[in-house]
Amino acid sequence: MQFTQDEAFELLSMLASFGEESLWQALLQAGCFEIPERLLVPDVRFQLGTYCDVNAEQDFRFDVRGVRLLARLFALPAVIVTES
């Protein structure tokens, strides 16, 4: 028997209200819950200096000079770090 995420959340809420968290752990270890696979986020480093105009136009619709102009006009920092 497998529970969907919504069903599992409802069950957890009910078990927690009765102080039965240990039963939740047992069900979890038994594989009773659908756990979505987490996708890996690649470590992408973007270096505009390695682009030629043809590739830049295909990827961004602007040549390298145009992308640099947009970055300057939007006042983008040299390094942008996103949460993983």
PDB file of N, CA, C and O in Angstrom, chain B, residues numbered from 101:
ATOM      1  N   MET B 101       0.848  -1.181   0.000  1.00  0.00           N
ATOM      2  CA  MET B 101       0.000   0.000   0.000  1.00  0.00           C
ATOM      3  C   MET B 101       0.888   1.236   0.000  1.00  0.00           C
ATOM      4  O   MET B 101       1.832   1.335   0.784  1.00  0.00           O
ATOM      5  N   GLN B 102       0.578   2.175  -0.885  1.00  0.00           N
ATOM      6  CA  GLN B 102       1.328   3.429  -0.926  1.00  0.00           C
ATOM      7  C   GLN B 102       0.369   4.593  -0.802  1.00  0.00           C
ATOM      8  O   GLN B 102      -0.735   4.571  -1.346  1.00  0.00           O
ATOM      9  N   PHE B 103       0.809   5.618  -0.073  1.00  0.00           N
ATOM     10  CA  PHE B 103       0.025   6.827   0.118  1.00  0.00           C
ATOM     11  C   PHE B 103       0.559   7.928  -0.785  1.00  0.00           C
ATOM     12  O   PHE B 103       1.764   8.007  -1.020  1.00  0.00           O
ATOM     13  N   THR B 104      -0.322   8.772  -1.288  1.00  0.00           N
ATOM     14  CA  THR B 104       0.118   9.955  -2.019  1.00  0.00           C
ATOM     15  C   THR B 104       0.641  10.970  -1.009  1.00  0.00           C
ATOM     16  O   THR B 104       0.513  10.770   0.199  1.00  0.00           O
ATOM     17  N   GLN B 105       1.226  12.054  -1.501  1.00  0.00           N
ATOM     18  CA  GLN B 105       1.744  13.079  -0.591  1.00  0.00           C
ATOM     19  C   GLN B 105       0.627  13.694   0.248  1.00  0.00           C
ATOM     20  O   GLN B 105       0.801  13.916   1.446  1.00  0.00           O
ATOM     21  N   ASP B 106      -0.511  13.967  -0.370  1.00  0.00           N
ATOM     22  CA  ASP B 106      -1.636  14.553   0.375  1.00  0.00           C
ATOM     23  C   ASP B 106      -2.139  13.602   1.460  1.00  0.00           C
ATOM     24  O   ASP B 106      -2.397  14.009   2.593  1.00  0.00           O
ATOM     25  N   GLU B 107      -2.270  12.330   1.090  1.00  0.00           N
ATOM     26  CA  GLU B 107      -2.720  11.341   2.072  1.00  0.00           C
ATOM     27  C   GLU B 107      -1.707  11.183   3.201  1.00  0.00           C
ATOM     28  O   GLU B 107      -2.077  11.063   4.369  1.00  0.00           O
ATOM     29  N   ALA B 108      -0.428  11.186   2.840  1.00  0.00           N
ATOM     30  CA  ALA B 108       0.625  11.051   3.850  1.00  0.00           C
ATOM     31  C   ALA B 108       0.612  12.230   4.811  1.00  0.00           C
ATOM     32  O   ALA B 108       0.810  12.053   6.013  1.00  0.00           O
ATOM     33  N   PHE B 109       0.383  13.427   4.294  1.00  0.00           N
ATOM     34  CA  PHE B 109       0.335  14.606   5.158  1.00  0.00           C
ATOM     35  C   PHE B 109      -0.844  14.524   6.125  1.00  0.00           C
ATOM     36  O   PHE B 109      -0.708  14.845   7.306  1.00  0.00           O
ATOM     37  N   GLU B 110      -1.989  14.099   5.627  1.00  0.00           N
ATOM     38  CA  GLU B 110      -3.162  13.944   6.497  1.00  0.00           C
ATOM     39  C   GLU B 110      -2.900  12.900   7.581  1.00  0.00           C
ATOM     40  O   GLU B 110      -3.256  13.095   8.743  1.00  0.00           O
ATOM     41  N   LEU B 111      -2.277  11.795   7.190  1.00  0.00           N
ATOM     42  CA  LEU B 111      -1.961  10.745   8.154  1.00  0.00           C
ATOM     43  C   LEU B 111      -0.968  11.244   9.196  1.00  0.00           C
ATOM     44  O   LEU B 111      -1.127  10.976  10.387  1.00  0.00           O
ATOM     45  N   LEU B 112       0.054  11.967   8.754  1.00  0.00           N
ATOM     46  CA  LEU B 112       1.038  12.515   9.691  1.00  0.00           C
ATOM     47  C   LEU B 112       0.374  13.457  10.682  1.00  0.00           C
ATOM     48  O   LEU B 112       0.666  13.413  11.877  1.00  0.00           O
ATOM     49  N   SER B 113      -0.515  14.306  10.194  1.00  0.00           N
ATOM     50  CA  SER B 113      -1.225  15.237  11.082  1.00  0.00           C
ATOM     51  C   SER B 113      -2.030  14.479  12.132  1.00  0.00           C
ATOM     52  O   SER B 113      -2.032  14.835  13.311  1.00  0.00           O
ATOM     53  N   MET B 114      -2.706  13.441  11.688  1.00  0.00           N
ATOM     54  CA  MET B 114      -3.522  12.663  12.616  1.00  0.00           C
ATOM     55  C   MET B 114      -2.643  11.916  13.628  1.00  0.00           C
ATOM     56  O   MET B 114      -2.937  11.912  14.823  1.00  0.00           O
ATOM     57  N   LEU B 115      -1.571  11.289  13.148  1.00  0.00           N
ATOM     58  CA  LEU B 115      -0.688  10.550  14.055  1.00  0.00           C
ATOM     59  C   LEU B 115      -0.010  11.480  15.051  1.00  0.00           C
ATOM     60  O   LEU B 115       0.165  11.121  16.215  1.00  0.00           O
ATOM     61  N   ALA B 116       0.371  12.670  14.603  1.00  0.00           N
ATOM     62  CA  ALA B 116       1.021  13.628  15.499  1.00  0.00           C
ATOM     63  C   ALA B 116       0.068  14.077  16.597  1.00  0.00           C
ATOM     64  O   ALA B 116       0.480  14.290  17.737  1.00  0.00           O
ATOM     65  N   SER B 117      -1.203  14.221  16.253  1.00  0.00           N
ATOM     66  CA  SER B 117      -2.171  14.659  17.266  1.00  0.00           C
ATOM     67  C   SER B 117      -2.368  13.595  18.351  1.00  0.00           C
ATOM     68  O   SER B 117      -2.756  13.917  19.474  1.00  0.00           O
ATOM     69  N   PHE B 118      -2.099  12.321  18.014  1.00  0.00           N
ATOM     70  CA  PHE B 118      -2.208  11.242  19.002  1.00  0.00           C
ATOM     71  C   PHE B 118      -0.851  10.850  19.588  1.00  0.00           C
ATOM     72  O   PHE B 118      -0.757   9.900  20.365  1.00  0.00           O
ATOM     73  N   GLY B 119       0.210  11.592  19.209  1.00  0.00           N
ATOM     74  CA  GLY B 119       1.545  11.281  19.738  1.00  0.00           C
ATOM     75  C   GLY B 119       2.127   9.991  19.193  1.00  0.00           C
ATOM     76  O   GLY B 119       2.871   9.305  19.894  1.00  0.00           O
ATOM     77  N   GLU B 120       1.803   9.652  17.956  1.00  0.00           N
ATOM     78  CA  GLU B 120       2.261   8.397  17.356  1.00  0.00           C
ATOM     79  C   GLU B 120       3.296   8.632  16.254  1.00  0.00           C
ATOM     80  O   GLU B 120       3.210   8.017  15.191  1.00  0.00           O
ATOM     81  N   GLU B 121       4.269   9.508  16.491  1.00  0.00           N
ATOM     82  CA  GLU B 121       5.280   9.777  15.470  1.00  0.00           C
ATOM     83  C   GLU B 121       6.114   8.537  15.150  1.00  0.00           C
ATOM     84  O   GLU B 121       6.611   8.397  14.032  1.00  0.00           O
ATOM     85  N   SER B 122       6.271   7.637  16.121  1.00  0.00           N
ATOM     86  CA  SER B 122       7.060   6.419  15.886  1.00  0.00           C
ATOM     87  C   SER B 122       6.387   5.529  14.835  1.00  0.00           C
ATOM     88  O   SER B 122       7.072   4.868  14.055  1.00  0.00           O
ATOM     89  N   LEU B 123       5.066   5.509  14.813  1.00  0.00           N
ATOM     90  CA  LEU B 123       4.348   4.748  13.787  1.00  0.00           C
ATOM     91  C   LEU B 123       4.612   5.349  12.405  1.00  0.00           C
ATOM     92  O   LEU B 123       4.762   4.622  11.423  1.00  0.00           O
ATOM     93  N   TRP B 124       4.667   6.672  12.340  1.00  0.00           N
ATOM     94  CA  TRP B 124       4.988   7.362  11.085  1.00  0.00           C
ATOM     95  C   TRP B 124       6.363   6.927  10.586  1.00  0.00           C
ATOM     96  O   TRP B 124       6.531   6.627   9.404  1.00  0.00           O
ATOM     97  N   GLN B 125       7.346   6.891  11.486  1.00  0.00           N
ATOM     98  CA  GLN B 125       8.703   6.483  11.106  1.00  0.00           C
ATOM     99  C   GLN B 125       8.713   5.044  10.583  1.00  0.00           C
ATOM    100  O   GLN B 125       9.408   4.741   9.614  1.00  0.00           O
ATOM    101  N   ALA B 126       7.954   4.170  11.213  1.00  0.00           N
ATOM    102  CA  ALA B 126       7.893   2.774  10.773  1.00  0.00           C
ATOM    103  C   ALA B 126       7.276   2.664   9.382  1.00  0.00           C
ATOM    104  O   ALA B 126       7.767   1.912   8.539  1.00  0.00           O
ATOM    105  N   LEU B 127       6.207   3.408   9.143  1.00  0.00           N
ATOM    106  CA  LEU B 127       5.579   3.399   7.815  1.00  0.00           C
ATOM    107  C   LEU B 127       6.513   3.972   6.760  1.00  0.00           C
ATOM    108  O   LEU B 127       6.568   3.480   5.633  1.00  0.00           O
ATOM    109  N   LEU B 128       7.241   5.006   7.129  1.00  0.00           N
ATOM    110  CA  LEU B 128       8.186   5.627   6.200  1.00  0.00           C
ATOM    111  C   LEU B 128       9.287   4.643   5.822  1.00  0.00           C
ATOM    112  O   LEU B 128       9.629   4.517   4.646  1.00  0.00           O
ATOM    113  N   GLN B 129       9.840   3.951   6.803  1.00  0.00           N
ATOM    114  CA  GLN B 129      10.903   2.978   6.546  1.00  0.00           C
ATOM    115  C   GLN B 129      10.392   1.779   5.753  1.00  0.00           C
ATOM    116  O   GLN B 129      11.154   1.153   5.017  1.00  0.00           O
ATOM    117  N   ALA B 130       9.123   1.459   5.897  1.00  0.00           N
ATOM    118  CA  ALA B 130       8.541   0.337   5.160  1.00  0.00           C
ATOM    119  C   ALA B 130       8.244   0.692   3.705  1.00  0.00           C
ATOM    120  O   ALA B 130       7.856  -0.175   2.922  1.00  0.00           O
ATOM    121  N   GLY B 131       8.423   1.960   3.340  1.00  0.00           N
ATOM    122  CA  GLY B 131       8.210   2.374   1.951  1.00  0.00           C
ATOM    123  C   GLY B 131       6.757   2.585   1.592  1.00  0.00           C
ATOM    124  O   GLY B 131       6.362   2.373   0.445  1.00  0.00           O
ATOM    125  N   CYS B 132       5.966   2.996   2.550  1.00  0.00           N
ATOM    126  CA  CYS B 132       4.529   3.177   2.308  1.00  0.00           C
ATOM    127  C   CYS B 132       4.172   4.517   1.673  1.00  0.00           C
ATOM    128  O   CYS B 132       3.007   4.752   1.353  1.00  0.00           O
ATOM    129  N   PHE B 133       5.137   5.383   1.490  1.00  0.00           N
ATOM    130  CA  PHE B 133       4.833   6.717   0.976  1.00  0.00           C
ATOM    131  C   PHE B 133       5.542   6.959  -0.345  1.00  0.00           C
ATOM    132  O   PHE B 133       6.691   6.560  -0.539  1.00  0.00           O
ATOM    133  N   GLU B 134       4.829   7.622  -1.248  1.00  0.00           N
ATOM    134  CA  GLU B 134       5.437   8.050  -2.507  1.00  0.00           C
ATOM    135  C   GLU B 134       6.361   9.213  -2.205  1.00  0.00           C
ATOM    136  O   GLU B 134       5.919  10.245  -1.699  1.00  0.00           O
ATOM    137  N   ILE B 135       7.619   9.057  -2.506  1.00  0.00           N
ATOM    138  CA  ILE B 135       8.566  10.149  -2.288  1.00  0.00           C
ATOM    139  C   ILE B 135       9.078  10.564  -3.663  1.00  0.00           C
ATOM    140  O   ILE B 135       9.761   9.789  -4.331  1.00  0.00           O
ATOM    141  N   PRO B 136       8.750  11.783  -4.087  1.00  0.00           N
ATOM    142  CA  PRO B 136       9.184  12.207  -5.422  1.00  0.00           C
ATOM    143  C   PRO B 136      10.702  12.289  -5.501  1.00  0.00           C
ATOM    144  O   PRO B 136      11.372  12.700  -4.554  1.00  0.00           O
ATOM    145  N   GLU B 137      11.221  11.890  -6.645  1.00  0.00           N
ATOM    146  CA  GLU B 137      12.663  11.946  -6.855  1.00  0.00           C
ATOM    147  C   GLU B 137      13.087  13.397  -7.025  1.00  0.00           C
ATOM    148  O   GLU B 137      12.494  14.139  -7.808  1.00  0.00           O
ATOM    149  N   ARG B 138      14.099  13.788  -6.298  1.00  0.00           N
ATOM    150  CA  ARG B 138      14.604  15.157  -6.409  1.00  0.00           C
ATOM    151  C   ARG B 138      15.623  15.209  -7.543  1.00  0.00           C
ATOM    152  O   ARG B 138      16.568  14.422  -7.590  1.00  0.00           O
ATOM    153  N   LEU B 139      15.409  16.141  -8.441  1.00  0.00           N
ATOM    154  CA  LEU B 139      16.303  16.285  -9.578  1.00  0.00           C
ATOM    155  C   LEU B 139      17.581  16.991  -9.162  1.00  0.00           C
ATOM    156  O   LEU B 139      17.561  17.887  -8.318  1.00  0.00           O
ATOM    157  N   LEU B 140      18.674  16.588  -9.749  1.00  0.00           N
ATOM    158  CA  LEU B 140      19.941  17.246  -9.488  1.00  0.00           C
ATOM    159  C   LEU B 140      20.016  18.532 -10.296  1.00  0.00           C
ATOM    160  O   LEU B 140      19.671  18.552 -11.477  1.00  0.00           O
ATOM    161  N   VAL B 141      20.462  19.590  -9.664  1.00  0.00           N
ATOM    162  CA  VAL B 141      20.631  20.869 -10.340  1.00  0.00           C
ATOM    163  C   VAL B 141      22.100  20.978 -10.731  1.00  0.00           C
ATOM    164  O   VAL B 141      22.976  20.951  -9.865  1.00  0.00           O
ATOM    165  N   PRO B 142      22.376  21.099 -12.020  1.00  0.00           N
ATOM    166  CA  PRO B 142      23.779  21.140 -12.437  1.00  0.00           C
ATOM    167  C   PRO B 142      24.467  22.423 -11.988  1.00  0.00           C
ATOM    168  O   PRO B 142      23.838  23.471 -11.844  1.00  0.00           O
ATOM    169  N   ASP B 143      25.762  22.315 -11.774  1.00  0.00           N
ATOM    170  CA  ASP B 143      26.578  23.467 -11.407  1.00  0.00           C
ATOM    171  C   ASP B 143      27.002  24.148 -12.706  1.00  0.00           C
ATOM    172  O   ASP B 143      27.998  23.765 -13.319  1.00  0.00           O
ATOM    173  N   VAL B 144      26.248  25.149 -13.116  1.00  0.00           N
ATOM    174  CA  VAL B 144      26.487  25.813 -14.395  1.00  0.00           C
ATOM    175  C   VAL B 144      27.233  27.115 -14.159  1.00  0.00           C
ATOM    176  O   VAL B 144      26.834  27.945 -13.342  1.00  0.00           O
ATOM    177  N   ARG B 145      28.295  27.269 -14.875  1.00  0.00           N
ATOM    178  CA  ARG B 145      29.057  28.517 -14.809  1.00  0.00           C
ATOM    179  C   ARG B 145      28.999  29.154 -16.190  1.00  0.00           C
ATOM    180  O   ARG B 145      29.356  28.534 -17.192  1.00  0.00           O
ATOM    181  N   PHE B 146      28.555  30.370 -16.224  1.00  0.00           N
ATOM    182  CA  PHE B 146      28.364  31.086 -17.479  1.00  0.00           C
ATOM    183  C   PHE B 146      29.514  32.067 -17.668  1.00  0.00           C
ATOM    184  O   PHE B 146      29.716  32.972 -16.858  1.00  0.00           O
ATOM    185  N   GLN B 147      30.258  31.873 -18.744  1.00  0.00           N
ATOM    186  CA  GLN B 147      31.349  32.787 -19.053  1.00  0.00           C
ATOM    187  C   GLN B 147      31.149  33.299 -20.476  1.00  0.00           C
ATOM    188  O   GLN B 147      31.379  32.585 -21.452  1.00  0.00           O
ATOM    189  N   LEU B 148      30.723  34.534 -20.567  1.00  0.00           N
ATOM    190  CA  LEU B 148      30.407  35.119 -21.864  1.00  0.00           C
ATOM    191  C   LEU B 148      31.641  35.228 -22.753  1.00  0.00           C
ATOM    192  O   LEU B 148      31.521  35.212 -23.978  1.00  0.00           O
ATOM    193  N   GLY B 149      32.819  35.338 -22.156  1.00  0.00           N
ATOM    194  CA  GLY B 149      34.052  35.449 -22.935  1.00  0.00           C
ATOM    195  C   GLY B 149      34.347  34.229 -23.786  1.00  0.00           C
ATOM    196  O   GLY B 149      35.117  34.321 -24.742  1.00  0.00           O
ATOM    197  N   THR B 150      33.755  33.094 -23.464  1.00  0.00           N
ATOM    198  CA  THR B 150      33.990  31.873 -24.238  1.00  0.00           C
ATOM    199  C   THR B 150      33.005  31.725 -25.400  1.00  0.00           C
ATOM    200  O   THR B 150      33.133  30.797 -26.199  1.00  0.00           O
ATOM    201  N   TYR B 151      32.029  32.621 -25.502  1.00  0.00           N
ATOM    202  CA  TYR B 151      31.018  32.556 -26.562  1.00  0.00           C
ATOM    203  C   TYR B 151      31.493  33.297 -27.806  1.00  0.00           C
ATOM    204  O   TYR B 151      32.120  34.352 -27.716  1.00  0.00           O
ATOM    205  N   CYS B 152      31.184  32.725 -28.968  1.00  0.00           N
ATOM    206  CA  CYS B 152      31.335  33.487 -30.201  1.00  0.00           C
ATOM    207  C   CYS B 152      29.963  34.084 -30.519  1.00  0.00           C
ATOM    208  O   CYS B 152      28.956  33.667 -29.947  1.00  0.00           O
ATOM    209  N   ASP B 153      29.923  35.053 -31.423  1.00  0.00           N
ATOM    210  CA  ASP B 153      28.671  35.753 -31.714  1.00  0.00           C
ATOM    211  C   ASP B 153      27.565  34.812 -32.203  1.00  0.00           C
ATOM    212  O   ASP B 153      26.401  34.979 -31.841  1.00  0.00           O
ATOM    213  N   VAL B 154      27.931  33.823 -33.025  1.00  0.00           N
ATOM    214  CA  VAL B 154      26.923  32.909 -33.574  1.00  0.00           C
ATOM    215  C   VAL B 154      26.241  32.127 -32.450  1.00  0.00           C
ATOM    216  O   VAL B 154      25.015  32.022 -32.423  1.00  0.00           O
ATOM    217  N   ASN B 155      27.026  31.582 -31.532  1.00  0.00           N
ATOM    218  CA  ASN B 155      26.444  30.821 -30.417  1.00  0.00           C
ATOM    219  C   ASN B 155      25.645  31.725 -29.494  1.00  0.00           C
ATOM    220  O   ASN B 155      24.583  31.332 -29.010  1.00  0.00           O
ATOM    221  N   ALA B 156      26.139  32.925 -29.245  1.00  0.00           N
ATOM    222  CA  ALA B 156      25.419  33.863 -28.379  1.00  0.00           C
ATOM    223  C   ALA B 156      24.070  34.217 -28.998  1.00  0.00           C
ATOM    224  O   ALA B 156      23.068  34.297 -28.288  1.00  0.00           O
ATOM    225  N   GLU B 157      24.034  34.428 -30.305  1.00  0.00           N
ATOM    226  CA  GLU B 157      22.771  34.756 -30.970  1.00  0.00           C
ATOM    227  C   GLU B 157      21.795  33.584 -30.905  1.00  0.00           C
ATOM    228  O   GLU B 157      20.590  33.791 -30.760  1.00  0.00           O
ATOM    229  N   GLN B 158      22.303  32.359 -31.010  1.00  0.00           N
ATOM    230  CA  GLN B 158      21.426  31.191 -30.907  1.00  0.00           C
ATOM    231  C   GLN B 158      20.875  31.035 -29.490  1.00  0.00           C
ATOM    232  O   GLN B 158      19.702  30.707 -29.309  1.00  0.00           O
ATOM    233  N   ASP B 159      21.717  31.269 -28.493  1.00  0.00           N
ATOM    234  CA  ASP B 159      21.303  31.062 -27.098  1.00  0.00           C
ATOM    235  C   ASP B 159      20.521  32.237 -26.519  1.00  0.00           C
ATOM    236  O   ASP B 159      19.601  32.038 -25.726  1.00  0.00           O
ATOM    237  N   PHE B 160      20.880  33.460 -26.912  1.00  0.00           N
ATOM    238  CA  PHE B 160      20.314  34.643 -26.256  1.00  0.00           C
ATOM    239  C   PHE B 160      19.608  35.625 -27.189  1.00  0.00           C
ATOM    240  O   PHE B 160      19.022  36.603 -26.723  1.00  0.00           O
ATOM    241  N   ARG B 161      19.658  35.378 -28.501  1.00  0.00           N
ATOM    242  CA  ARG B 161      19.093  36.279 -29.517  1.00  0.00           C
ATOM    243  C   ARG B 161      19.865  37.589 -29.647  1.00  0.00           C
ATOM    244  O   ARG B 161      19.412  38.505 -30.334  1.00  0.00           O
ATOM    245  N   PHE B 162      21.005  37.687 -29.009  1.00  0.00           N
ATOM    246  CA  PHE B 162      21.870  38.863 -29.110  1.00  0.00           C
ATOM    247  C   PHE B 162      23.297  38.377 -29.312  1.00  0.00           C
ATOM    248  O   PHE B 162      23.659  37.284 -28.876  1.00  0.00           O
ATOM    249  N   ASP B 163      24.103  39.198 -29.977  1.00  0.00           N
ATOM    250  CA  ASP B 163      25.516  38.856 -30.062  1.00  0.00           C
ATOM    251  C   ASP B 163      26.173  39.149 -28.711  1.00  0.00           C
ATOM    252  O   ASP B 163      25.528  39.672 -27.802  1.00  0.00           O
ATOM    253  N   VAL B 164      27.456  38.810 -28.585  1.00  0.00           N
ATOM    254  CA  VAL B 164      28.159  38.972 -27.311  1.00  0.00           C
ATOM    255  C   VAL B 164      28.124  40.425 -26.858  1.00  0.00           C
ATOM    256  O   VAL B 164      27.897  40.709 -25.682  1.00  0.00           O
ATOM    257  N   ARG B 165      28.347  41.333 -27.782  1.00  0.00           N
ATOM    258  CA  ARG B 165      28.330  42.758 -27.432  1.00  0.00           C
ATOM    259  C   ARG B 165      26.952  43.175 -26.903  1.00  0.00           C
ATOM    260  O   ARG B 165      26.860  43.945 -25.948  1.00  0.00           O
ATOM    261  N   GLY B 166      25.887  42.667 -27.524  1.00  0.00           N
ATOM    262  CA  GLY B 166      24.534  42.986 -27.089  1.00  0.00           C
ATOM    263  C   GLY B 166      24.223  42.444 -25.704  1.00  0.00           C
ATOM    264  O   GLY B 166      23.566  43.111 -24.905  1.00  0.00           O
ATOM    265  N   VAL B 167      24.697  41.228 -25.416  1.00  0.00           N
ATOM    266  CA  VAL B 167      24.473  40.647 -24.087  1.00  0.00           C
ATOM    267  C   VAL B 167      25.206  41.461 -23.032  1.00  0.00           C
ATOM    268  O   VAL B 167      24.666  41.733 -21.960  1.00  0.00           O
ATOM    269  N   ARG B 168      26.449  41.852 -23.344  1.00  0.00           N
ATOM    270  CA  ARG B 168      27.212  42.675 -22.387  1.00  0.00           C
ATOM    271  C   ARG B 168      26.536  44.026 -22.176  1.00  0.00           C
ATOM    272  O   ARG B 168      26.513  44.539 -21.057  1.00  0.00           O
ATOM    273  N   LEU B 169      25.990  44.601 -23.233  1.00  0.00           N
ATOM    274  CA  LEU B 169      25.285  45.877 -23.111  1.00  0.00           C
ATOM    275  C   LEU B 169      24.049  45.718 -22.219  1.00  0.00           C
ATOM    276  O   LEU B 169      23.793  46.555 -21.354  1.00  0.00           O
ATOM    277  N   LEU B 170      23.293  44.652 -22.431  1.00  0.00           N
ATOM    278  CA  LEU B 170      22.125  44.400 -21.583  1.00  0.00           C
ATOM    279  C   LEU B 170      22.529  44.219 -20.120  1.00  0.00           C
ATOM    280  O   LEU B 170      21.871  44.746 -19.223  1.00  0.00           O
ATOM    281  N   ALA B 171      23.605  43.477 -19.882  1.00  0.00           N
ATOM    282  CA  ALA B 171      24.070  43.267 -18.503  1.00  0.00           C
ATOM    283  C   ALA B 171      24.446  44.596 -17.859  1.00  0.00           C
ATOM    284  O   ALA B 171      24.181  44.819 -16.678  1.00  0.00           O
ATOM    285  N   ARG B 172      25.066  45.477 -18.642  1.00  0.00           N
ATOM    286  CA  ARG B 172      25.453  46.783 -18.095  1.00  0.00           C
ATOM    287  C   ARG B 172      24.221  47.654 -17.861  1.00  0.00           C
ATOM    288  O   ARG B 172      24.124  48.319 -16.829  1.00  0.00           O
ATOM    289  N   LEU B 173      23.278  47.657 -18.807  1.00  0.00           N
ATOM    290  CA  LEU B 173      22.075  48.474 -18.655  1.00  0.00           C
ATOM    291  C   LEU B 173      21.198  48.002 -17.489  1.00  0.00           C
ATOM    292  O   LEU B 173      20.565  48.813 -16.813  1.00  0.00           O
ATOM    293  N   PHE B 174      21.167  46.687 -17.262  1.00  0.00           N
ATOM    294  CA  PHE B 174      20.406  46.151 -16.133  1.00  0.00           C
ATOM    295  C   PHE B 174      21.203  46.192 -14.832  1.00  0.00           C
ATOM    296  O   PHE B 174      20.695  45.805 -13.780  1.00  0.00           O
ATOM    297  N   ALA B 175      22.436  46.655 -14.901  1.00  0.00           N
ATOM    298  CA  ALA B 175      23.324  46.764 -13.732  1.00  0.00           C
ATOM    299  C   ALA B 175      23.481  45.420 -13.020  1.00  0.00           C
ATOM    300  O   ALA B 175      23.411  45.346 -11.793  1.00  0.00           O
ATOM    301  N   LEU B 176      23.693  44.359 -13.802  1.00  0.00           N
ATOM    302  CA  LEU B 176      23.880  43.035 -13.219  1.00  0.00           C
ATOM    303  C   LEU B 176      25.269  42.936 -12.606  1.00  0.00           C
ATOM    304  O   LEU B 176      26.232  43.440 -13.184  1.00  0.00           O
ATOM    305  N   PRO B 177      25.393  42.297 -11.450  1.00  0.00           N
ATOM    306  CA  PRO B 177      26.718  42.117 -10.856  1.00  0.00           C
ATOM    307  C   PRO B 177      27.530  41.107 -11.666  1.00  0.00           C
ATOM    308  O   PRO B 177      26.974  40.335 -12.448  1.00  0.00           O
ATOM    309  N   ALA B 178      28.838  41.121 -11.473  1.00  0.00           N
ATOM    310  CA  ALA B 178      29.706  40.207 -12.214  1.00  0.00           C
ATOM    311  C   ALA B 178      29.439  38.753 -11.831  1.00  0.00           C
ATOM    312  O   ALA B 178      29.556  37.858 -12.668  1.00  0.00           O
ATOM    313  N   VAL B 179      29.084  38.518 -10.577  1.00  0.00           N
ATOM    314  CA  VAL B 179      28.809  37.161 -10.098  1.00  0.00           C
ATOM    315  C   VAL B 179      27.399  37.121  -9.516  1.00  0.00           C
ATOM    316  O   VAL B 179      27.030  37.953  -8.687  1.00  0.00           O
ATOM    317  N   ILE B 180      26.624  36.144  -9.963  1.00  0.00           N
ATOM    318  CA  ILE B 180      25.273  35.950  -9.439  1.00  0.00           C
ATOM    319  C   ILE B 180      25.210  34.537  -8.872  1.00  0.00           C
ATOM    320  O   ILE B 180      25.461  33.566  -9.585  1.00  0.00           O
ATOM    321  N   VAL B 181      24.876  34.426  -7.598  1.00  0.00           N
ATOM    322  CA  VAL B 181      24.763  33.124  -6.944  1.00  0.00           C
ATOM    323  C   VAL B 181      23.292  32.886  -6.639  1.00  0.00           C
ATOM    324  O   VAL B 181      22.623  33.731  -6.045  1.00  0.00           O
ATOM    325  N   THR B 182      22.799  31.724  -7.052  1.00  0.00           N
ATOM    326  CA  THR B 182      21.411  31.375  -6.774  1.00  0.00           C
ATOM    327  C   THR B 182      21.371  30.285  -5.720  1.00  0.00           C
ATOM    328  O   THR B 182      22.356  29.573  -5.522  1.00  0.00           O
ATOM    329  N   GLU B 183      20.238  30.147  -5.043  1.00  0.00           N
ATOM    330  CA  GLU B 183      20.089  29.096  -4.039  1.00  0.00           C
ATOM    331  C   GLU B 183      19.981  27.754  -4.732  1.00  0.00           C
ATOM    332  O   GLU B 183      19.391  27.647  -5.807  1.00  0.00           O
ATOM    333  N   SER B 184      20.549  26.735  -4.121  1.00  0.00           N
ATOM    334  CA  SER B 184      20.466  25.406  -4.728  1.00  0.00           C
ATOM    335  C   SER B 184      19.307  24.626  -4.193  1.00  0.00           C
ATOM    336  O   SER B 184      19.092  23.484  -4.598  1.00  0.00           O
TER     337      SER B 184
END
